[in-house]
Amino acid sequence: MSGARRPSYAIEVRQAVAQDLPAVHRIVTAAYAEFEPWLTPENWGRMTGNIARVVEPGAPGRLRVAELGGRIAGTVTYLPPGPKDYSGSRPSGRSSGCWGWTLGCADA
């Protein structure tokens, strides 16, 4: 090997701010895109509408983002207990190990 080093990126998990919301919406929608071919257009529209409501300002829960290399690579929303228990979304950085690490920082 020629001594070239792979860049090392630290993962920063923080509370989402308003300017993060477009990127969060894109990540969450992309995470669920695999289901689009299996849904009717009406149901896909309903699903993406539900996704949008989870990440809109003032939505219940604590929205966190994970930054990797200066960009938002993942997101998770911690919702209060209730009849349904939602745990968040898978990030675009799945192969980086970011997802498992993000889940481990619920109190961050």
FIROZA-798466 format. One record per residue: residue number from 1; residue in one letter; x, y, z of N, C-alpha, C in turn. Coordinates in nm, 2 decimals. Layout:
+-----+------+--------+--------+--------+--------+--------+--------+--------+--------+--------+
! seq ! type !    n.X !    n.Y !    n.Z !   ca.X !   ca.Y !   ca.Z !    c.X !    c.Y !    c.Z !
+-----+------+--------+--------+--------+--------+--------+--------+--------+--------+--------+
! NUM !    a !      X !      Y !      Z !      X !      Y !      Z !      X !      Y !      Z !
...
+-----+------+--------+--------+--------+--------+--------+--------+--------+--------+--------+
//
This chain:
+-----+------+--------+--------+--------+--------+--------+--------+--------+--------+--------+
! seq ! type !    n.X !    n.Y !    n.Z !   ca.X !   ca.Y !   ca.Z !    c.X !    c.Y !    c.Z !
+-----+------+--------+--------+--------+--------+--------+--------+--------+--------+--------+
!   1 !    m !   0.08 !  -0.12 !   0.00 !   0.00 !   0.00 !   0.00 !   0.09 !   0.12 !   0.00 !
!   2 !    s !   0.05 !   0.23 !  -0.06 !   0.13 !   0.35 !  -0.08 !   0.12 !   0.44 !   0.04 !
!   3 !    g !   0.06 !   0.40 !   0.15 !   0.06 !   0.49 !   0.26 !  -0.06 !   0.58 !   0.26 !
!   4 !    a !  -0.15 !   0.57 !   0.16 !  -0.27 !   0.65 !   0.16 !  -0.36 !   0.62 !   0.27 !
!   5 !    r !  -0.41 !   0.72 !   0.34 !  -0.50 !   0.69 !   0.45 !  -0.64 !   0.72 !   0.41 !
!   6 !    r !  -0.73 !   0.64 !   0.46 !  -0.88 !   0.67 !   0.44 !  -0.91 !   0.78 !   0.53 !
!   7 !    p !  -1.00 !   0.87 !   0.49 !  -1.04 !   0.98 !   0.57 !  -1.12 !   0.92 !   0.69 !
!   8 !    s !  -1.11 !   0.98 !   0.80 !  -1.18 !   0.94 !   0.92 !  -1.28 !   1.05 !   0.95 !
!   9 !    y !  -1.41 !   1.01 !   0.96 !  -1.51 !   1.11 !   0.99 !  -1.57 !   1.08 !   1.13 !
!  10 !    a !  -1.59 !   1.18 !   1.21 !  -1.66 !   1.17 !   1.33 !  -1.81 !   1.18 !   1.31 !
!  11 !    i !  -1.88 !   1.10 !   1.38 !  -2.03 !   1.12 !   1.37 !  -2.07 !   1.21 !   1.48 !
!  12 !    e !  -2.15 !   1.31 !   1.44 !  -2.20 !   1.40 !   1.54 !  -2.35 !   1.39 !   1.54 !
!  13 !    v !  -2.41 !   1.36 !   1.66 !  -2.55 !   1.35 !   1.67 !  -2.60 !   1.47 !   1.75 !
!  14 !    r !  -2.70 !   1.53 !   1.70 !  -2.75 !   1.65 !   1.76 !  -2.90 !   1.67 !   1.73 !
!  15 !    q !  -2.96 !   1.76 !   1.80 !  -3.10 !   1.79 !   1.78 !  -3.11 !   1.86 !   1.64 !
!  16 !    a !  -3.21 !   1.82 !   1.57 !  -3.23 !   1.89 !   1.44 !  -3.28 !   2.03 !   1.45 !
!  17 !    v !  -3.24 !   2.11 !   1.36 !  -3.28 !   2.25 !   1.36 !  -3.36 !   2.27 !   1.23 !
!  18 !    a !  -3.43 !   2.38 !   1.22 !  -3.52 !   2.41 !   1.10 !  -3.45 !   2.39 !   0.97 !
!  19 !    q !  -3.33 !   2.43 !   0.95 !  -3.26 !   2.42 !   0.82 !  -3.23 !   2.28 !   0.79 !
!  20 !    d !  -3.23 !   2.18 !   0.88 !  -3.21 !   2.04 !   0.86 !  -3.33 !   1.97 !   0.80 !
!  21 !    l !  -3.45 !   2.03 !   0.81 !  -3.57 !   1.96 !   0.78 !  -3.58 !   1.91 !   0.63 !
!  22 !    p !  -3.54 !   1.99 !   0.54 !  -3.55 !   1.94 !   0.40 !  -3.46 !   1.82 !   0.38 !
!  23 !    a !  -3.34 !   1.82 !   0.43 !  -3.25 !   1.70 !   0.42 !  -3.31 !   1.58 !   0.49 !
!  24 !    v !  -3.36 !   1.60 !   0.61 !  -3.43 !   1.50 !   0.69 !  -3.54 !   1.43 !   0.61 !
!  25 !    h !  -3.62 !   1.52 !   0.55 !  -3.74 !   1.47 !   0.47 !  -3.69 !   1.38 !   0.36 !
!  26 !    r !  -3.58 !   1.43 !   0.29 !  -3.53 !   1.35 !   0.17 !  -3.48 !   1.22 !   0.22 !
!  27 !    i !  -3.41 !   1.21 !   0.33 !  -3.35 !   1.09 !   0.38 !  -3.46 !   0.99 !   0.42 !
!  28 !    v !  -3.56 !   1.04 !   0.49 !  -3.67 !   0.95 !   0.54 !  -3.75 !   0.90 !   0.42 !
!  29 !    t !  -3.78 !   0.99 !   0.33 !  -3.85 !   0.95 !   0.21 !  -3.77 !   0.84 !   0.13 !
!  30 !    a !  -3.64 !   0.86 !   0.11 !  -3.56 !   0.77 !   0.04 !  -3.56 !   0.63 !   0.12 !
!  31 !    a !  -3.56 !   0.64 !   0.25 !  -3.55 !   0.51 !   0.33 !  -3.68 !   0.43 !   0.30 !
!  32 !    y !  -3.79 !   0.49 !   0.27 !  -3.91 !   0.42 !   0.25 !  -3.95 !   0.40 !   0.10 !
!  33 !    a !  -3.86 !   0.45 !   0.01 !  -3.89 !   0.44 !  -0.13 !  -3.90 !   0.30 !  -0.18 !
!  34 !    e !  -3.84 !   0.21 !  -0.11 !  -3.85 !   0.07 !  -0.16 !  -3.99 !   0.01 !  -0.16 !
!  35 !    f !  -4.08 !   0.08 !  -0.08 !  -4.21 !   0.03 !  -0.07 !  -4.31 !   0.09 !  -0.18 !
!  36 !    e !  -4.26 !   0.19 !  -0.24 !  -4.35 !   0.26 !  -0.34 !  -4.40 !   0.16 !  -0.45 !
!  37 !    p !  -4.32 !   0.07 !  -0.51 !  -4.38 !  -0.02 !  -0.61 !  -4.49 !  -0.11 !  -0.56 !
!  38 !    w !  -4.49 !  -0.13 !  -0.43 !  -4.59 !  -0.23 !  -0.37 !  -4.72 !  -0.16 !  -0.33 !
!  39 !    l !  -4.72 !  -0.03 !  -0.33 !  -4.84 !   0.05 !  -0.29 !  -4.91 !   0.11 !  -0.41 !
!  40 !    t !  -5.04 !   0.13 !  -0.39 !  -5.11 !   0.21 !  -0.49 !  -5.06 !   0.35 !  -0.48 !
!  41 !    p !  -5.08 !   0.43 !  -0.59 !  -5.04 !   0.57 !  -0.58 !  -5.11 !   0.64 !  -0.46 !
!  42 !    e !  -5.23 !   0.61 !  -0.44 !  -5.30 !   0.67 !  -0.32 !  -5.24 !   0.64 !  -0.19 !
!  43 !    n !  -5.20 !   0.51 !  -0.17 !  -5.14 !   0.47 !  -0.05 !  -5.00 !   0.53 !  -0.03 !
!  44 !    w !  -4.93 !   0.54 !  -0.15 !  -4.79 !   0.60 !  -0.14 !  -4.80 !   0.74 !  -0.10 !
!  45 !    g !  -4.90 !   0.81 !  -0.16 !  -4.92 !   0.95 !  -0.13 !  -4.95 !   0.97 !   0.02 !
!  46 !    r !  -5.04 !   0.88 !   0.08 !  -5.07 !   0.88 !   0.22 !  -4.94 !   0.86 !   0.30 !
!  47 !    m !  -4.86 !   0.76 !   0.26 !  -4.74 !   0.73 !   0.34 !  -4.64 !   0.84 !   0.34 !
!  48 !    t !  -4.62 !   0.91 !   0.22 !  -4.53 !   1.02 !   0.22 !  -4.58 !   1.14 !   0.29 !
!  49 !    g !  -4.71 !   1.15 !   0.29 !  -4.77 !   1.26 !   0.38 !  -4.75 !   1.24 !   0.52 !
!  50 !    n !  -4.76 !   1.11 !   0.57 !  -4.73 !   1.08 !   0.71 !  -4.59 !   1.10 !   0.74 !
!  51 !    i !  -4.50 !   1.07 !   0.65 !  -4.35 !   1.09 !   0.67 !  -4.33 !   1.24 !   0.69 !
!  52 !    a !  -4.39 !   1.32 !   0.60 !  -4.37 !   1.46 !   0.61 !  -4.42 !   1.52 !   0.75 !
!  53 !    r !  -4.53 !   1.47 !   0.80 !  -4.58 !   1.52 !   0.93 !  -4.48 !   1.48 !   1.04 !
!  54 !    v !  -4.41 !   1.37 !   1.03 !  -4.32 !   1.33 !   1.14 !  -4.20 !   1.43 !   1.15 !
!  55 !    v !  -4.16 !   1.48 !   1.04 !  -4.04 !   1.57 !   1.04 !  -4.08 !   1.72 !   1.03 !
!  56 !    e !  -4.20 !   1.76 !   1.03 !  -4.24 !   1.90 !   1.02 !  -4.21 !   1.97 !   1.16 !
!  57 !    p !  -4.19 !   2.10 !   1.15 !  -4.17 !   2.17 !   1.28 !  -4.29 !   2.16 !   1.37 !
!  58 !    g !  -4.26 !   2.13 !   1.50 !  -4.37 !   2.12 !   1.60 !  -4.42 !   1.98 !   1.61 !
!  59 !    a !  -4.37 !   1.88 !   1.53 !  -4.42 !   1.74 !   1.54 !  -4.38 !   1.69 !   1.68 !
!  60 !    p !  -4.46 !   1.59 !   1.73 !  -4.42 !   1.53 !   1.86 !  -4.29 !   1.46 !   1.85 !
!  61 !    g !  -4.23 !   1.44 !   1.96 !  -4.10 !   1.36 !   1.97 !  -3.98 !   1.45 !   1.96 !
!  62 !    r !  -3.87 !   1.38 !   1.97 !  -3.74 !   1.45 !   1.96 !  -3.67 !   1.41 !   1.83 !
!  63 !    l !  -3.65 !   1.50 !   1.74 !  -3.59 !   1.47 !   1.61 !  -3.44 !   1.50 !   1.62 !
!  64 !    r !  -3.36 !   1.39 !   1.59 !  -3.22 !   1.40 !   1.60 !  -3.16 !   1.37 !   1.46 !
!  65 !    v !  -3.05 !   1.43 !   1.43 !  -2.98 !   1.40 !   1.30 !  -2.83 !   1.36 !   1.34 !
!  66 !    a !  -2.78 !   1.28 !   1.25 !  -2.64 !   1.23 !   1.26 !  -2.57 !   1.29 !   1.14 !
!  67 !    e !  -2.46 !   1.37 !   1.17 !  -2.38 !   1.43 !   1.06 !  -2.26 !   1.34 !   1.04 !
!  68 !    l !  -2.22 !   1.32 !   0.92 !  -2.10 !   1.24 !   0.89 !  -2.03 !   1.31 !   0.78 !
!  69 !    g !  -1.91 !   1.35 !   0.80 !  -1.84 !   1.42 !   0.70 !  -1.90 !   1.56 !   0.66 !
!  70 !    g !  -1.97 !   1.62 !   0.76 !  -2.03 !   1.75 !   0.73 !  -2.16 !   1.75 !   0.66 !
!  71 !    r !  -2.22 !   1.63 !   0.65 !  -2.36 !   1.63 !   0.59 !  -2.44 !   1.54 !   0.67 !
!  72 !    i !  -2.57 !   1.56 !   0.66 !  -2.67 !   1.48 !   0.74 !  -2.68 !   1.34 !   0.67 !
!  73 !    a !  -2.64 !   1.24 !   0.75 !  -2.64 !   1.10 !   0.70 !  -2.75 !   1.02 !   0.75 !
!  74 !    g !  -2.81 !   1.06 !   0.86 !  -2.92 !   0.98 !   0.92 !  -3.00 !   1.06 !   1.01 !
!  75 !    t !  -3.11 !   1.01 !   1.05 !  -3.21 !   1.07 !   1.14 !  -3.28 !   0.97 !   1.22 !
!  76 !    v !  -3.33 !   1.01 !   1.33 !  -3.41 !   0.93 !   1.42 !  -3.51 !   1.02 !   1.49 !
!  77 !    t !  -3.63 !   0.98 !   1.51 !  -3.72 !   1.05 !   1.59 !  -3.77 !   0.97 !   1.71 !
!  78 !    y !  -3.75 !   1.02 !   1.83 !  -3.80 !   0.95 !   1.95 !  -3.93 !   1.00 !   1.98 !
!  79 !    l !  -4.03 !   0.92 !   1.97 !  -4.17 !   0.96 !   2.00 !  -4.21 !   0.91 !   2.14 !
!  80 !    p !  -4.30 !   0.98 !   2.20 !  -4.35 !   0.94 !   2.34 !  -4.42 !   0.81 !   2.33 !
!  81 !    p !  -4.43 !   0.73 !   2.44 !  -4.50 !   0.61 !   2.44 !  -4.65 !   0.63 !   2.41 !
!  82 !    g !  -4.70 !   0.53 !   2.35 !  -4.85 !   0.54 !   2.31 !  -4.89 !   0.41 !   2.25 !
!  83 !    p !  -5.01 !   0.41 !   2.19 !  -5.06 !   0.29 !   2.13 !  -4.97 !   0.23 !   2.02 !
!  84 !    k !  -4.89 !   0.32 !   1.95 !  -4.80 !   0.27 !   1.85 !  -4.66 !   0.32 !   1.89 !
!  85 !    d !  -4.56 !   0.23 !   1.88 !  -4.43 !   0.27 !   1.92 !  -4.34 !   0.28 !   1.79 !
!  86 !    y !  -4.31 !   0.40 !   1.75 !  -4.23 !   0.43 !   1.63 !  -4.09 !   0.45 !   1.68 !
!  87 !    s !  -3.99 !   0.41 !   1.60 !  -3.85 !   0.43 !   1.64 !  -3.77 !   0.51 !   1.55 !
!  88 !    g !  -3.81 !   0.55 !   1.44 !  -3.73 !   0.64 !   1.35 !  -3.72 !   0.59 !   1.21 !
!  89 !    s !  -3.61 !   0.63 !   1.15 !  -3.59 !   0.59 !   1.01 !  -3.45 !   0.55 !   0.99 !
!  90 !    r !  -3.42 !   0.47 !   0.89 !  -3.28 !   0.43 !   0.86 !  -3.22 !   0.54 !   0.78 !
!  91 !    p !  -3.09 !   0.57 !   0.81 !  -3.02 !   0.67 !   0.74 !  -2.96 !   0.63 !   0.61 !
!  92 !    s !  -2.92 !   0.72 !   0.53 !  -2.85 !   0.69 !   0.40 !  -2.71 !   0.63 !   0.43 !
!  93 !    g !  -2.66 !   0.65 !   0.55 !  -2.53 !   0.60 !   0.58 !  -2.53 !   0.47 !   0.65 !
!  94 !    r !  -2.62 !   0.38 !   0.61 !  -2.63 !   0.25 !   0.67 !  -2.49 !   0.17 !   0.67 !
!  95 !    s !  -2.42 !   0.17 !   0.56 !  -2.30 !   0.10 !   0.56 !  -2.19 !   0.16 !   0.65 !
!  96 !    s !  -2.20 !   0.28 !   0.70 !  -2.10 !   0.34 !   0.78 !  -2.11 !   0.30 !   0.92 !
!  97 !    g !  -2.22 !   0.23 !   0.96 !  -2.24 !   0.19 !   1.10 !  -2.31 !   0.31 !   1.18 !
!  98 !    c !  -2.34 !   0.41 !   1.11 !  -2.40 !   0.53 !   1.17 !  -2.53 !   0.49 !   1.24 !
!  99 !    w !  -2.62 !   0.41 !   1.18 !  -2.75 !   0.38 !   1.23 !  -2.74 !   0.32 !   1.37 !
! 100 !    g !  -2.67 !   0.21 !   1.38 !  -2.66 !   0.15 !   1.51 !  -2.61 !   0.24 !   1.62 !
! 101 !    w !  -2.51 !   0.33 !   1.58 !  -2.46 !   0.42 !   1.68 !  -2.56 !   0.52 !   1.72 !
! 102 !    t !  -2.64 !   0.57 !   1.62 !  -2.74 !   0.67 !   1.65 !  -2.84 !   0.62 !   1.75 !
! 103 !    l !  -2.89 !   0.49 !   1.73 !  -2.98 !   0.43 !   1.82 !  -2.93 !   0.42 !   1.96 !
! 104 !    g !  -2.80 !   0.42 !   1.98 !  -2.75 !   0.40 !   2.11 !  -2.74 !   0.53 !   2.18 !
! 105 !    c !  -2.78 !   0.64 !   2.13 !  -2.76 !   0.77 !   2.19 !  -2.90 !   0.84 !   2.22 !
! 106 !    a !  -3.00 !   0.77 !   2.27 !  -3.13 !   0.83 !   2.29 !  -3.13 !   0.95 !   2.38 !
! 107 !    d !  -3.03 !   0.96 !   2.47 !  -3.03 !   1.07 !   2.56 !  -2.94 !   1.18 !   2.51 !
! 108 !    a !  -2.89 !   1.17 !   2.39 !  -2.79 !   1.27 !   2.34 !  -2.87 !   1.40 !   2.31 !
+-----+------+--------+--------+--------+--------+--------+--------+--------+--------+--------+
//
